[in-house]
Amino acid sequence: MVIRGSNDDEAVDFARLTREHGYDVRFIEYMPLDAEQSWERGKVVPAEETRAAVAAVFPLTPVAADGLQLASVFRFTDGVPGSIGFIPSVTQPFCVSCNRMRITSEGQFRVCLFALEERDLRGALRAGADDAELERLVREALWHKWPGHKINHPDFVRPARSMSMIGG
């Protein structure tokens, strides 16, 4: 996660490490999912800015999307192993194409990192729910999934849980 004034000067160093070891690295924009509730929009470094900083030192070539990735992925133009991906979750939300769901360590089902509601699958399992009942609970939650997280809208409401509590 790239945060302005904290680690935004380290992207090129990560790219260098990627090149040296053939790693696949993903940079994600700073999102309002911090436990301290201290997120500030001014600390968001747009993914495009991070990509430009890396590309200025190590030219990049886009990799064709496979439809499953939320990141825009690039390889090094000179053919060195490894890849760099950029996830613009704040500046270019991808909610329409997001197919991610999560179950927290407490068994709460979430249809979005930013969801304000959760479905209690653990409670249902402990009460003896069978596969059909669990499927019904999951489908019901999915039918109520928002079209987007609204980070860039005035009526955005931050979830109470941090990303580490959600399992993001």
WOFENJO-V193138 format. One record per pair of residues at least 12 apart in sequence whose C-alpha atoms are under 7 Angstrom apart, sorted by the first residue. I is the first residue (numbers start at 0). J is the second residue. D is the distance in Angstrom with one decimal. If there is no record, write none. Layout:
{{I:J:D} {I:J:D}}
This chain:
{{0:26:5.7} {0:27:4.8} {0:28:5.7} {0:29:5.6} {1:26:6.6} {1:27:6.4} {1:28:5.7} {1:29:5.9} {1:44:6.3} {2:29:5.8} {2:42:5.5} {2:43:5.9} {2:44:6.2} {3:42:4.5} {3:43:6.1} {3:44:5.8} {10:49:6.7} {10:53:6.5} {11:52:6.9} {11:53:5.1} {14:53:6.8} {17:81:5.7} {18:79:6.1} {18:80:6.1} {18:81:5.9} {21:80:4.6} {21:81:4.0} {22:81:4.7} {22:82:6.6} {23:81:5.2} {23:82:4.6} {23:83:6.0} {24:82:6.2} {24:83:5.0} {24:84:6.2} {25:83:5.8} {25:84:4.4} {25:85:5.7} {26:84:6.1} {26:85:4.9} {26:86:6.1} {27:85:5.9} {27:86:4.6} {27:87:6.3} {27:88:7.0} {28:43:6.2} {28:44:6.2} {28:45:6.4} {28:46:6.2} {28:86:6.4} {28:87:5.7} {28:88:6.0} {28:89:6.4} {29:43:5.3} {30:89:6.7} {31:157:6.7} {32:161:4.6} {32:162:5.2} {33:161:4.8} {33:162:6.5} {34:160:6.9} {34:161:4.7} {45:87:6.7} {45:90:6.1} {46:85:5.6} {46:86:6.3} {46:87:5.2} {57:75:6.7} {58:75:6.1} {58:76:5.5} {59:73:5.8} {59:74:5.6} {59:75:4.7} {59:76:5.0} {60:73:5.3} {60:74:5.4} {60:75:6.1} {60:76:5.3} {61:73:4.3} {61:74:6.4} {62:74:6.6} {69:86:6.4} {70:84:5.4} {70:85:5.1} {70:86:4.6} {71:84:5.3} {71:85:5.3} {71:86:6.6} {72:84:4.1} {72:85:6.5} {89:150:6.7} {94:146:6.6} {94:147:5.1} {95:146:6.5} {103:165:5.2} {103:166:5.9} {105:121:7.0} {106:119:6.3} {106:120:5.4} {106:121:4.6} {107:119:4.7} {107:120:5.8} {107:121:6.8} {108:120:6.5} {110:140:6.9} {110:141:6.4} {110:144:6.2} {113:148:6.0} {113:157:6.9} {113:158:5.7} {114:158:6.6} {115:158:5.5}}
